[in-house]
């Protein structure tokens, strides 16, 4: 027998909620980098940009995982393989000031 026991209403996520979700999801990535002797930090612009690109009205924060893979993990992995960063480096992720459609990574 199919029946509904309870109705749960979800409110749309706001920018503040999305930034919290970005931070929670980034913990896993940053932990892996720490284990390899690297630190990563995102600027406020990068946080806001990821929050906006990881959210849709239809799916909420579900696209955030793909956004983190596309804009943080993949490009950063490529740079690590190319030897751009080494043990002890602190990596700053910021919004590309020229295009504002991707993140750029620099050493602190």
Long-range contacts (C-beta under 8 A, 24 or more apart in sequence): 10-60, 12-57, 12-60, 13-55, 13-60, 13-61, 15-48, 15-51, 15-52, 17-61, 18-51, 18-52, 18-54, 18-55, 18-61, 18-64, 19-47, 19-48, 19-51, 21-51, 21-54, 21-61, 21-64, 22-47, 22-50, 22-51, 22-54, 22-64, 22-68, 23-47, 25-64, 25-65, 25-68, 26-68, 26-72, 29-68, 29-72, 29-73, 33-91, 36-80, 36-87, 37-87, 37-88, 38-80, 38-85, 38-87, 38-88, 38-89, 38-90, 38-91, 39-89, 39-90, 39-91, 40-76, 40-90, 40-91, 40-92, 40-93, 41-90, 41-91, 41-92, 41-93, 41-108, 42-92, 42-93, 42-94, 43-92, 43-93, 43-94, 43-95, 45-94, 45-95, 46-93, 46-94, 46-95, 46-103, 49-95, 49-100, 49-103, 50-103, 71-102, 71-103, 72-103, 75-102, 75-103, 75-105, 76-105, 79-105
